[in-house]
């Protein structure tokens, strides 16, 4: 699993989760997100953001089932369609 975090707009963004295909479907990504979102929640953040490239859009249902919602689609010459998603860490916060 690889994690990159960066802030470009005042929100924490999850840059990348990579799980070996032989280990997928075993709950590692959910367990990782549980730990990550708990840490951000405990440290006063209101939402966690991520972007999914069009070529990886098969992962979108996983993120939606976790509670992420798509709030914007962008198109980049280099990356193609990019789906921006957010997860509310504070239920009273709209993302």
Helices and strands as residue ranges (DSSP letters): E 3-7, E 12-17, G 21-23, H 28-42, E 47-53, G 54-59, H 60-66, E 69-76, E 80-88
